[in-house]
Amino acid sequence: MKRRAFLAVLLGALTCGALSITAQTGSSQWALDWSALTYHMSHPMHQVEGTSNAAKGKGICQASQCNFLIAVPVKTFSSGDSNRDLHMIEATKGAEFPMIVVRAQFAESELDASTIHANLQVQFAGQTAHYQQVPFQRTQKGSEVQITGTIPLTCSDFKIERPSFLGVPIKNEIPVRVQMNWHKL
Amino acid sequence: MEMPWARLSFRTVCFALLLASPTFVLGQAGVSDSNAPGVTAAQTSAAGSQSSPPAKTNQQPLPNAPSAAPQEPSLGDLGITQQQMQANPALQARLDKRTEMLKIHQRLGLITAIPMVADLITGPMAKVKGRNGQIIKMPTQANIDLHAALGSTTAGLYFSTAYFAIFAPRIPGTHKRGAIRVHEALAFVHGPGMILTPILGAMAFKQEQDGEKPHGIAAAHGAVAAITALSYGASIIAVSWPIHLKFWEKK
């Protein structure tokens, strides 16, 4: 009887070990290859876009959940007009808070889906805003995964005083178009 | 025959193995990582539940509860240093001052355009009419005074506008790109023009007062004024370009 109990314990231990190894190998890591983050600013007289290709990112999928981190310096956004870019840095307090940090979280099961719905936490201009279930389109191209989507940022979310021209402020919405290429490590 | 102590040992050994397994170690790493700023309280509490006392292992696990705290990448993983994250209040203050001065520059610049246009309109009214050999018609004193007053106002506002652009703090390490280069290049046209126009105007006025038709360099007063005003207008448009008039759009 004791032997049977011992065998049961041993079998259980082996199962636990196997499960543990499976859980470990189930994790995956992702690295950002290339990105273009473009903000769109709208004014009755102007439509401006500023793009940064300087984002860095990493993702870890583990325990059926994926956590991605993307960081981009505020000063790397270029609209083609240095004067406007400096004004943008000033308005967004880019010297005090030089980095925009985005944390994305989504279910690992969505990794193979054509649309990923991510919960985002965006740290920008000294404020943190959350955006739930933001859709991103996913396209597999060889070993690379292309992610495109738009983060619906607004000035008020980050307590940014809206710049104005001729007494008319810019629109509150400053959507950021995201284009990223990731590869699995 | 069922042996209760055997089931207990099985669970205890399972738990002991899980404790020793690398997954648990990874999970613990996730806990320490989740203490980094920005991680939500919910994630921290979820990670904390992983280190609950063994007695809790007898409880039924929640259907969606993760087996271990998910690991999160940190800014350090991206190669971002503390220095890159560091605030620069001095630079922010410099940017604030620069923006404030350029806002005044913008407002004064637009205001300056009003007397400048009015001066261009009143210019011909303050001009001696008639060709050489014909009867010369002198302008009224009121027209001359109005034109001179508008000119003085324009010059005063113009140089005030220029002051706020010239003395706005420069931001080190920035290279000028885009419309600002055209805007600044045109200042080399309307800047000297704004100095020359009143001088030529004063010379022309003196010649008129002497009963002469403006001649010599003074005769170029009108042309210089027109070129100055045109380059000034172009300078405003250049810095505002491209203009998309969409006032009809709903806010």
Interface residues (C-beta under 8 A of the other chain):
Chain A: M1 A5 A8 V9 G12 A13 C16 G17 S20 A23 Q24 S27 P44 M45 H46 Q47 K56 G57 K58 G59 I60 Q62 A63 S64 Q65 N67 F68 L69 A71 P73 S78 S79 G80 D81 S82 N83 R84 L86 H87 I89 E90 A91 K93 G94 A95 E96 F97 P98 M99 V101 R103 Q121 Q123 T128 F165 L166 K171
Chain B: M1 M3 W5 A6 S9 F10 V13 C14 L17 L18 S21 P22 T23 F24 L26 G30 G38 T40 P66 S67 A68 A69 P70 Q71 E72 P73 S74 L75 D77 L78 G79 I80 Q84 M85 Q86 A87 N88 P89 L91 Q92 R94 L95 D96 R98 T99 L102 L110 I171 T174 H175 K176 R177 G178 A179 I180 V239 S240 P242 I243 H244 L245 K246 F247 E249 K251
